[in-house]
Amino acid sequence: MNNSNLFLNIPNSHEVIRPGYTVKLGRFSNDEWLVCFGWYEFGGNRPVCGWYLVKDGGLTTKPLQLPDLDDIYLINL
């Protein structure tokens, strides 16, 4: 799969995010998250395929949910 064609629109803006971008979320203002797409595990559940965020070199994984898109305030390519 070629992730370079994947993107998500940020609501109420003209911005998009793509796998490989780094973002900051308002409620985690000190953390930078790497945007990813693919198979991941979260919370001890079976692997799922979709959008997710990682930080700390991959030690922390968080599913990317719609409210997160509203909470993004910084996007680095």
C-alpha positions as CSV (number, residue, x, y, z in Angstrom):
1,M,0.0,0.0,0.0
2,N,1.3,3.4,-0.9
3,N,0.7,5.7,2.1
4,S,1.7,8.8,0.2
5,N,-1.8,9.1,-1.3
6,L,-3.5,8.9,2.1
7,F,-4.7,12.0,3.9
8,L,-7.3,13.2,6.4
9,N,-8.9,16.7,6.2
10,I,-8.7,18.7,9.4
11,P,-12.3,20.0,10.0
12,N,-13.0,23.7,9.6
13,S,-9.6,24.3,7.9
14,H,-7.8,23.8,4.6
15,E,-5.2,21.6,6.3
16,V,-4.6,17.9,5.9
17,I,-2.5,15.3,7.7
18,R,-0.7,12.4,6.2
19,P,1.2,9.4,7.5
20,G,4.6,10.7,8.7
21,Y,3.4,14.1,9.8
22,T,3.9,15.2,13.4
23,V,1.0,16.8,15.2
24,K,0.2,18.3,18.6
25,L,-3.1,17.8,20.3
26,G,-4.6,20.4,22.7
27,R,-5.2,18.1,25.5
28,F,-1.6,16.7,25.3
29,S,0.1,20.0,24.7
30,N,3.6,18.9,25.6
31,D,3.5,15.8,23.4
32,E,4.3,15.4,19.7
33,W,2.6,12.6,17.9
34,L,3.6,10.8,14.7
35,V,0.6,10.2,12.4
36,C,0.5,6.6,11.1
37,F,-1.8,4.4,9.0
38,G,-1.8,0.6,9.0
39,W,-2.1,-2.3,11.4
40,Y,-1.7,-1.5,15.1
41,E,-2.5,-2.9,18.5
42,F,-4.1,-0.9,21.3
43,G,-5.2,-1.7,24.8
44,G,-4.5,-5.4,24.5
45,N,-7.0,-5.9,21.7
46,R,-6.5,-7.6,18.5
47,P,-4.7,-5.7,15.7
48,V,-6.8,-3.3,13.7
49,C,-6.1,-1.4,10.5
50,G,-6.6,2.4,10.5
51,W,-5.2,5.7,11.5
52,Y,-3.2,6.0,14.8
53,L,-0.8,8.2,16.6
54,V,2.5,7.2,18.2
55,K,4.9,9.0,20.6
56,D,8.0,8.1,22.6
57,G,9.6,6.3,19.7
58,G,6.6,4.0,19.3
59,L,6.2,3.1,23.0
60,T,2.8,4.9,23.2
61,T,0.1,4.2,20.6
62,K,-3.3,6.0,20.4
63,P,-6.1,5.4,17.8
64,L,-6.8,8.6,15.9
65,Q,-10.4,9.5,16.5
66,L,-12.6,12.3,15.1
67,P,-12.3,14.5,18.2
68,D,-8.6,14.4,17.8
69,L,-8.9,16.1,14.4
70,D,-10.6,19.0,16.1
71,D,-7.9,19.1,18.8
72,I,-4.9,19.3,16.4
73,Y,-3.2,22.7,16.7
74,L,0.2,22.1,15.2
75,I,1.2,20.2,12.1
76,N,4.8,19.5,11.0
77,L,5.6,17.8,7.8
